[in-house]
Amino acid sequence: MLDPIKLPLVKKLYKAHYPSAKAKADEVIWVAQHQSAIAALLRLRRVESAQLLTGMLVPPEYRGQGVGAALLDHCAQHHFDSQVFCFAYAHLEAYYAAHHFQRIDPETLPNGLKMAYQRYTVSGKDLIPMQFNLPITCP
C-alpha cells in the first residue's frame, strides 16, 4: 500500500499519463515498484461497505511486461474480497475477468455503487459493472 506521503508522486504520474483521472487522499492505493519508480498502481475507493477499483495505471515504459497483472493478482490473493467492484470499459472486460472479476447486473450493485454507476452511464460512459469473485479451491 502506498505511503500517503507519496501521493504527490501518484498525482504526477496521472498528470503525465492520464490527466483526466485524479488520485485522491481518501483512496487506498497499491503500487508495484521497480527500483524506486512506480511501475504500476491501482486505486480503491470505499463506497459504503464496498470498494470500487477506480483506476489502474501502468506507465508506458512498463506496459506489456505483466507488471499490472502481477499487481492485480497480488491484490486479488491478499486484499480483495467479494465487496470489491469495478466499472470496466468493454475493451477491458476480458482483462478484469482474467483476474477474477465477473460481470454482474447493475441492479445487484450495492446502493452507493448503483448510484455512481447510473451517474456514469447517464453521462454517456459505456461501462460494465463487475464484482470480484475469487473461486474457492479445495486442498
N, C-alpha and C positions, 0 to 999 in steps of 0.2 A: 504494500500500500504506500502511496506517495506521502512523504512528509509534507504537511501543509505549507511549510516554509518554501517548498519548491514549486508551489502553484504558479508563480510568475514564469517558470520555465515551460510549463504546460501551456500557459496562455500565449507565450511567444511561439511555440510550435503551431498552435491553432492559427495564430495570425499569419504565419508563413505558409501554411499548407491547407487550411480550411477556414478562411476568415469569417464565414457565415455562422460558425459554431463558437460558442464561448464556454470555457470551463469555469465552474463556479465553486466557491469555497465550501458550499454545503454538500458537494458531491463526494463520493468515495472514488478515488482514482487509483487504479492499479497500473503499474508500469513494468515493462521489461527493459532492462538496461544492457547496453553493450559498452564496456569500459565505463565512462562517466556519462555517456549520451543516452537519452531516452530513445529506445528502438521501437517501442510500441506502447500504447496506453489504451485503457478503456475506462469509461466513466459510468458510475451508477448513481442514480438519484432516488432517494426514498420518496415514495408517494403512499401515504398512509402506511399500511403494513407490508406493502410490496416494494420492490426495487425495479427501476427502469434502467436498462442499459441504454444510456443516452448517446453514446458515441464510442467509436474506436478510431484510433489514428495510428498509422504506421508511416513514418516519413519515407519519401521516395527511395532513399538510399538503402532502406531495409526491406522494401517490399519484395515479394517473391521468394523470400528466404525462410518462410514459416514462422517468423517471429510473432506475428499477430495470432496465428493459430495456436502457437505454444502458450501465449499469454491467456487466450480464451480457454484452452484446455486446463491450464493451471487453476484458473478461477472456477471452472466447472467442477474440478475434483476437490477443491479445498474451500471455496467460498460461496458458491451459488446453491440455492435451494429452489423449491417449486414456486417461490414467490418472486422470482426474477423473470422479468419480461423484456421484450424488445419490440420495437416497431421497425420492421425491416423493409427496405426498398425491395421491389420484386427481384432485381438482379442479385440481391444478397441473400435471398431466402435459402437457397441450397447451401451457402456458406454457413449460415447460422444453424440450419438443420444438421449439418455435419458435426456441429458442436452441441448437440442435444437440445436445441430449441425446436418446438413443434408449433405449426400454425394452429391458431385457435379462433373460434368465433368471437368477434368483438364484444358480443353480448355477455361473454363469460369473464371478461376483464373485471378486476376489482373496480369499484365505482370511481375512485380518483383517476385511475388509468383510463377507464372508459371515457370519462370526460375529456381527458387530454387527447386521446385517440380521435374523438369526434371533432375537437378543435383543429387538429392537424388535417384530417380528411376534408372537413368543410372548407379549409383554406386551400384545397387543391392538391395536397400531398397524397400520393398513392402508396400507402403503407400497409404492411401485413403484420397483424398482431401475432406475436409468438411468445410461448412460455417455455422456460427451461424445464426439462424433464430428463434427469439422468436415470437410465434404466437400472433397476436393482439386479445385481449379479449374485448368484449363489456360489458358494465355495465348491 
